[in-house]
Amino acid sequence: MQRMTLEEKIGQMIQLERNVASLDVMKQYFIGSVLSGGGSVPKPNASAADWMEMVNNIQKAALSTRLGIPMIYGIDAVHGNNTAYEATIFPHNVGLGATRDPELIKRIGAATALEVRATGIQYAFSPCIAVCRDPRWGRCYESYSEDHTIVQSMTEMIPGLEGDPPADYKKGIPFIAGKEKVVACAKHFVGDGGTARGIDQSDTVIDAKELFSIHMPAYYDSISKGVATIMISFSSWNGKKMHANRDLITGFLKDILKFEGFVISDYEGIDLLTSPPRQNYTYSVQAGVLAGIDMFMIPDKFLEFIDNLTSLVKSNVIPMTRIDDAVQRTLRMKFVMGLFEDPLADLSLAKHLGSQEHRELAREAVRKSLVLLKNGKGLNSPVLPLPKKAQTILVAGSHADNLGFQCGGWTMEWQGFSGNNQTEGTTILAAIKRTVDPSTQVVFSENPDASFVKDGGFSHAIVVVGETPYAEMHGDSTDLTIAEPGPSTINNVCGSMKCVVVVVSGRPVVMEPYVNQIDALVAAWLPGSEGQGVADVLFGDYGFSGKLARTWFKSVDQLPMNVGDAHYDPLFPFGFGLTTQPTHHA
């Protein structure tokens, strides 16, 4: 620290998008960190080796500076290393919450760490520990539950990603156990899941008691488990933007909770401190730095940041002690994780990207995340598990044979994708075909009309429908309906024959109008790349065990509605989930 110039210190506070992190920029401005935003890749269908080469080239530029301080590279690995081609895509958090299985979540964290390291990257912006209180929020699928105790238990993702701190480890100090582990990031501090009407990045209007009893507890667990970084939320609390909230960032997080890791902004987070954004960028830089943010995610306009911060320090508006605090935290973490000793990517880790072992783990997570909401029209007439041997079964619906739809947002691209050619995986249709008896004929029709269904002679039908992919504000919804032609497919098929409906969605959606005509209803959430896990349970190789970690509303007029509310009148209550026993088919 004593050897560093102001320019070198400010460089450590910057995180740049990879497409502007040229070798010259890294060297000239002593940049401390680089990121890939959603869909930002070295080249289309990049291999693990392509990623490592890119990260190593950027790293070598950082190492060629006067002090040779290594940079750290971050990526949104929120359900596996979800930007990398052929990575294992795990279920989104909304599904993992339904497993009620923290040990499973920890194993997923460890697998994700290996797949992130397989691309040479050392930092994952995960886990999201938001407590989504309103499913109209477009990020609700990034939340494990509406109940903070479930979210707290799922912070086991952190020791999965970073490794287990030793027993005598001092609480609050970041911990990363070597080069098969990554830096984790608890986000978004704080109250992002509580915004009014679920509008992304808006205002969480609640008293301190509610903020500290619902939205804060998972941060206590994260810090005690050694989380290395915390990301600030775009949202506000009672009208004050979190990116400028010194009381909560410095006063509470750093001074009271004794968090010793570094605090990072969200993507262009300080730009939004003014309306319109960047209207007074000097103010934004000053407010963000003085609030206690240590690293700034500035995808491209970094020169303006450097100029503003330099002049604010030289004119004593920002004290040097604040800069030193930021840089000390960043450097401490780079030392703790061994980045100075091992700055370059380890080529031997490439084999972990999309490995069979990780795909089996993802498949297990899918099985455990499925929630059985209805099984038969009467108590004594269960439909599931389905027989593997049948003459012909109909598989219908927009989501039955669409890998992108079953993965959801934050997959390959920021907003996700449609179809089966952007990465590797098993669709639900392919899984069904693989699971049934060889003599069973599987007929797929995406949106069959009623006469096709009536005349087909099918023994039963599986209808797979749901939401199309979205991320962040693009997913904010006031009606929470499933995408057409989903409703008409349900009506056409379930109106004529025995049907199982599998809903692929990032949250509870409107189902009440259809429930009576559906024989069996399964919430599959956003299962990711391993659709085989759905077929495993539908056909009885494993039983249903998932329990709702979110309330399933009847109508959107009831929202927000969470367990414990006075007006609680759900279609399916929090904690609901029917079970089945595995059947051993002859």
N, C-alpha and C positions, 0 to 999 in steps of 0.2 A: 504493500500500500504506500509506504513512504517513498518508494522509487517511482511511483506513477505520476504522470502529469495529469492535469485536468482533462485534457483531450482523451487520454487513455482511460480515465475513469468513466467519462461520459460514454465512451464506446462500449464499456461493459454493461451499460444500462439499456442498450438498444438490441432489439430483436427484429431482424429484417426478413422479408419474404425472399425465398431462394432465388427468384428470378431477377432480383436486383443485387444479390450478394456476390457481385463479381469479385475476382481475385484482387483487383485494384481497390475496390471499396473496402473489402475486409482489411487490407493492409493499411490503407490510408487513414481509415477512421477507427481502427482497433475494435471492430464490431465484436460484441461478446456472445451473440446468439443469432441463430437463423431458424426460420420455420418454413414448413410447407402448409399453406392454407388448404381448404377443401379442394381436392382435385389437382393440387399443384405437384407435378411429377417431373422427374428428369427427362422422360420421354414416354410415348404411349406404350403400354404393356411392359414397362421397365422391369427388368429382372432384379433380384437381390443384388447381384454384382453391379448392375447399373446404378442402383441407389448408393451402394457403398463407394463406388468410384466418385460420384458427385459429392457425397458428404466428405470424403477424404480430401478431395481437391480444395473444397472450401476450408477444411481444417488446416491443410498445409499452408494456406494463405495466412490464416490466423497465427499459426506457429512461426511464420517468418517475420512477425513484427518484433520490435525491439525487446519486449519482455517475453514474447512467445507464449502468451496466455491462450489456452485452447478455447475455441467457441463450443457452445452446446447447441445441438440441433433438436428442435421440437416439432411434434406433429399431433394432430387430433386422432389418436388411436382410442376411440371411444367404445368400439365393440370389436376388438381385434385391431390389427394394423390396417384399418379399413380403406386407406388410400392406395395401398400397394397391390398390384396385380397378383392374383392367385393367393393372397393371404387368406387365412381362416377368418370368416366373419361370424362372430358370436352373436347370440340374441342381444338386442338392445336392452338397456337397464330395466325398462318397464316389465319385460318378461323375466329377467333375472330376479326381480323383487318377488315374483310369484313363486319362485323355487323355495323361498325361506331357507336358503342353504348357504350360509356365509363361507363354509369351507370350499364349496364349489366355486364361489366367486373368487376366492383366493387363488385357486388353481387356474382360473381363467386369467387372473392378473399375471401369474407367472408365465403362462403360455403367451400372453400378449407381449410381455417384456421380451421374451425370446424372439417373437416375430418382428418387434420394433428394432431390436438389436440386429436382426437378420438383414435389415436394410441400412445398418450403420448409424441409426438414429439413437440418441441417448435419453430423450425426454418425451413423455407422453402427457398430453393435456387431458388427464383422466385421473380419478373418476369425477363425474358430475354428481354432486351430493345434494342437488336441489330437492326440496320437498314440494312436489307439484300438487297444489291445492285446487287446481281448476284445469280439467282436461282440454279446455279450449286453447290452452297454451301450446304453441307449436313445438316446444321442446319437451313436452310432457314425457315422451318416450325415453328421454335421457335421465328421467327420475325413477328411482327404484320403487317409490311408494308415496302415497299421501300421508303416511304415518312416519314420523321422524324416527321411531325406534327401529323400524325395518331399515331405513336409510342408514342409521348408525351401525347396525349389524353388518351392512354391506360395505362398510369402509374396510373390511378385510381385503378388498381389492388392492389397498395400498401396500400392505406387506407382501401381497402377491407380486405387485409391480417392482417394489423396491427391495424386498427381502425383509426378514424378521430382525428388528434391532435386538442386540444382546440384552439380557435381563437387567444389567446394571446401567443401561444406556440412559443418558439424561433426557428427560421429557422436553420436547420442543425443538431439539436439535434434529436437523434433517438426517436421514439415514438411507444410504444406497449401497447394497452389498455386492459391489463389483460389476464386472463387464457383461454378465448375463442378466443384469437388472437395469431398470431405467428410473429416471427421476419421475415421480408422480406429481399430480397437480389437483388439489381439491378445488372444485369450482361450483358455482360462481358466487363469491362472497359479497353479500349475503342477502337472502330473501328473494332470489330470482324466481322461485316457484310460487311466490305469493302475490304476484302483481294483480291489480284489479282487472277483473273479467279475463284473466289469463293472457293479456296482451303482452307480447314479447318486448322486453327492454323498457317496460313502462314502470308505473309507480306501485310499490307495495305499501298500502295504506293500513297499517296495523300499529298497535301500541308496542312498547318495548317488551312487555311481558310475553306477547305472542311471538315477537321476533326471536327472543331468547329461549322460548320454550319449544318452538316448532322448527325454526330455520337455522338456529345456531348449534344445537347439540352435536350434529355430525362433525362439525369442525373440531369440537373437543376431542372426539375419538380419533379424527384424522391426525391431529397434532400429536396426540399421545402415541400414535403408531408410527411417528417419524416422517410424516409427509414433508417433502422437501420444498414444495411451492404451493402457493394459493393464488388463484386467479380472481380478479375483481369482476363483479357483475356490471353489465350495462344498465341494470335497473336502478331505480331510486328507492329510498325509504322515506316515506312521508315528505316527498317533494325534493329531497336532497340526493343528488346523484352519488352512487357508491364510489365512483372514481375520484370524487372530491371529498369523501367522508373521512376526515382525519380522526375523528373521535373513534370510529370503529376500526379503521385500519391500523393507525399508530396507537391510539389510546387503548383499544381493547385487544386487538390481535397481537400486537407486538409487546405492549407494556404489561397488560394484565395476563394474557394467556402465555406470554413468554415465547411466542413463535420465533424461531431463529432461522427459518428458511427464508426464501425470498418471495416477495409479493410481485405478481406480474399483472399487467393490464390485459384486458381483452383486446381483440383486433381493432385497432384505431379507437380504442375505448375513450381516450381523453379528447378526441376530436368532437365527441358528442356532448362534452360539457357545456357547449354553447349551442344555441339554436338560431340559425342553421349551423350545422357542424363546421368547425374550423373558423368560425367568424372572428374569434380573437384567440389565435393559437398561442400567443405568449401567455395569456391567462390560463389556457388549458394545460400548458406545460407546468406552469407554476403551481396550479391547484393540484395536479396529479402527483408531482414530486413532493410537495409539502404534505399531501395526505398520507404519504408513506409508501407509494408504489416504487419498487426497486428496479423493475425491468419493464420496458415499454415495447409493446408489440406494434411496431410502426412498419407496416408492410413495405412502403416505398418512399414516403416523403421525409426521409431521415435528416437531410441537410438543414431543413427548417427547425427540426427538433434540436439538433446540435447547436445551431446558432442561438436559438432562444435560450436554451439551458445554460450555455456558456455565458451569455450576457447577464442572465438572472443571477448566476453565481458571482460574476465579477462585480456586479452592482450590489452584492450582499443582500439581495431579496431572498435568495435561497442560501442557507448557511452551508459551509463546506462539510460540517458534521453530517448533514443529511445525505450528501453525495457519498461520503465515506461509509455511512451505514448501508446504503444500497450496494456499493461495490464490495464491501466486506461480506455481505450475505451471499452475493453471487459467487465470489471467489471461494468462500468457505464451502459452498456446495460442490464446486468443481474439484476442490481438494478431497472432500469427504468421499466423492464417488470414484476417485482415482483417475480423473480425466487428465491430470498433469502427467501421470505415469503412463497412461494408456490412451493417448488422444485419438488414435486411428481405429477405424473399424476392423473387427476381427473376421476375416473371410471365412473362417471355419463355422461361423454362426449362420451362414446363408442357408444351410440345410433346414433350418427351423421354419422358414416361411411356408405356410400352408401344409405343414407336415401331417402325416396320417394320424399321428398321436393327438395333435391339436384338433383335427377334424372330428375324431372320436369324442374328445372332450366337449366340443361344440354340440355334437349330436346328443350327448348326455344332457347338456344344459337345455336344449330344445325340449327333450322329453319331460324334464322336471319343471319347465316353465309353462307348459300347456295347462289351461284351466278348463275343466269340464263343467259347463254351466247348465246343461240339460241333457238327460239321457233317457229318452223314451217318453211317450205321451202319458203313460200311466206308471205308477210306482213299480209294477211287476213286469214291465215290458221294456227292459233296457235294450238299446240298439247297439251300444258299444260295449266291448270290442266287436268289431266286424269280423265275420268269417273270412279267412283267406281264400276259401274255395267257394266260388259262386259261378254261375254261368257267365253273366255279363254284368259289369258294374259301369255306371256312368260317372265320369269325373267332369265337372263343369266349373265355370267361373274364371274371371279375369286374372286371378292370382294363383291358379293351379300350376301354370307352367311359365312362371315369370320370376327369374332369380332376383332381378332388381327390385321387384315389388316386395318380395319376401325379406329382403335385406333392409329396405327403408332408406331414409336420408343418411348422410355421412357415410356413403359407401361408394368408393371410386371417385365420385364427384360430391361436391358439397350438398347438392339437392338429391343425390341418389340417381338411379337410372332405371330404364325399363328394358326388359328383354333378357336374353341369356348369353350375350356375347361379350360382356365387359369384364367378367372374371370367372373363376371356376367355382362350381358348387353343384348341388343336387336340388332340383325343383321338387315340389311336393308331388307333382304328377309322376316324375321319374322314380321317386321313392315308392309310390304306390305300386307302380308296375314291377318294381324290384321285389316288393314284399309279398304280393299275392301269389297263390298257387300258379304254376305254369299253365294249368288248364283254364284259368280264369281269364276271360276277355275283358280288357279295360278299354272303354270307348271314351275318347276325350272330345268334348264339344264346348267351346268357350262360352257361348251364349245360346243354348238350344231353345227352339220355340216349344210350346206346350205339346204340339202334336208329335214332334220328334221324341219327346220324353215318353208320352203315352204309348206310342207304337213301338218303342225300342225293345220291349221285353226285358228291361233291366231288373235285376234283383234288388238293387239299392243304388243310391247316388251319393257322391261326395261333392259338395259345392264349396269352392274356395274363393272368397271375395274379400274386399276390404278397402283400405285407404291406399292411394297412390303416394309415392315417396315425397317427402318434403323435409326441410330443415329450418330451424329458427323461425323468424317472423312469417316465412312463406307457409308455415303450417298452422298459424293461428286460424281458428275456425269458430264461427258463431253457430253453425248448425250441426257439426259433428256427424254428418251422414256418410255412409259408405259410397264409394264412387259408382256411378252408373257405368255399365249395365248391371251392377251387383244386385240391387233390389229386384230388377225384373228377372234375373237368373234365379234368385231365390223363389220368386212367385211361380215361374214357369216349371221349375223342377219340383219344389216341395209341395206345390199344389196338386201334383199328379202322382207322387210316389214317396216311398220311405227315403228320407234324406238326412245326411249329416252335413251341417254347415260349419265350415272352419273360417273364422274371421281373422284376417291378417291386418293388424292395425297397431298404431302407436299409442293407443289409449282406448278406453271404452267409447263405443260409437252407438248411434241410435239403432236399437234392435227390437224395441218393444212391439212395433207393428208386425214383425215377422215371427215372433217367438212361438205363437200358437201353432203355426203350420209347420214349424221345424221339428223333426223328431229328436235330433241330438245337436247340441250347440257347443262348439269348442273355441275358446279364445287362444289363438296361437301367437298373438303379439307380432313382433317383427323378428322371426326366428333366425335370420341370417342365412349363411351359405349351406347349412346342413339340413335340408328338408327331410332327410331320412328320419330324423328324430320325430317328425309328425306321424309318419307312417308306422314307426315302431309302436306308438301308443294306440293309434286308431285300430290297428289289427291285433292288439293284445300281446305283443312280445314284452311289453312293459305296461304297468298300470298308470292311470292318471293320478297325479299327486299334488299338482299346483293349487295354490290358494290365492284368491284375488288380493293384491296389495293395493288396489284402488277400488273405490266404490263404482259400481256400474249403474248409472242413472237410468231413469225411465225416459225423461224428456229434458232437453237442454234448459227449459224454463226453471228447472230445479237448481241449476248451477249458480254459484259454487255450492257443493254439498259433500261434506266429509263425515266420516264416521264420528259419532258423538254430537253432531248438530241436532238442534231441536226439530228441524223440518226433515229429518232423515227418513226417506221413503224410497229406497232404491229398487231397481229391477233385480239386482243381485247384490247382496251386502258385502262390504269389506270382509275378507277372510273366508268367503264362500268358495267352494270347489268340491264337486262330487269326486268320488274315487272309484276306481275299478281295479280288479285283480288281474294280473297277467294270466293269459290262458295258454296252455301248451297245446298248440294245434296238432292234430294227428298228421 
